[in-house]
Amino acid sequence: MTAMLAVKDLQKSFGNKKVLQDVSFEVERGHIAALVGPNGAGKSTIMKSILGLIPTNGGSLSVDGQPVRINSHQALEEVGALIEYPGIYPFLTGRQHLELFADGKDKSADIDSVVHAMEMERYINVKAKSYSLGMKQKLGIAQALLNKPELVILDEPMNGLDPQAVKHLRDVIKEMAANGTTFLISSHILSELEKLADTVLILNKGVIVEQTSMQQLKDGTQTVFAIATDDDVRAKKLLTAADIALAPGDAIGILQDERGGLDSALRLLIGADIHVLAVDHVEGDLETSFLNVVNAKEVR
């Protein structure tokens, strides 16, 4: 079966700076893929390239088997997108915005459907100049979903949304994916992606350093023990010099691995006459797994 989205050996430079380096991945129909990475890793550049908004320096892109190029956008007829911030005309109502984008046979019904799905009935006929950040974000997402696209690309879709709206958006995305819509979503809110995504693409410095399932990434979380001492600076130097695995961050976090970790750390600190004041078990989470992958596969 042809992947809904296929990216192969994608390259992009701005001047002498390489932003994307041989990026390759596929997203199957009906799957939700999370594109994650540090700021400046190239996430928005990938999304803009897929949408034919910027020229690339090499590689290929296809949507449902049809190639996408800067001068060939036919493949994008079945794609909806929200990149960065939604384009809002302050003196048009929300409904008038959607009317500009609607292209189905029954435009009015399609607009009513997406307005209901995004819970925008209360203000859809109000001019957008009075919209809050969250209301504008909902309108931008509604525009992306309006024409029942086969592929939806969303860049930071949770921006400005309150917790209730985030949960509702998550439910809408899950329902659409269950009905065959494919999603590529970039977000810094890893806890939300954890509840949504099937596939995780971890990008760092323009390179996909890991492509895995969300379940595998969660299964890879490590046990961490947080240690407090009477001299944390000296303790951390000793532990680092002894090659004891530490979690990222300023605090002392001991990663429990096949070598043990905690036992060795405690013996070393006590032997160096450093008093251990507390040891707390920290549950592994998706953020820790993400940071571990990025740090372990740092692109030089």
Secondary structure, DSSP 8 states (H G I E B T S, - for coil): ---SEEEEEEEEEETTEEEEEEEEEEE-TT-EEEEE-STTSSHHHHHHHHTTSS--SEEEEEETTEE-BTTB-GGGGGEEEE-SS----TTSBHHHHHHHH--STTHHHHHHHHHHHTT-TTTTTSBGGG--HHHHHHHHHHHHHTT--SEEEEESTTTT--HHHHHHHHHHHHHHHHTT-EEEEE-S-HHHHHHH-SEEEEEETTEEEEEEEHHHHHHT---EEEEEES-HHHHHHHHHHTT--B-SSSSEEEE--TT-SHHHHHHHHHHTT--EEEEEEE---HHHHHHHHHHHT---
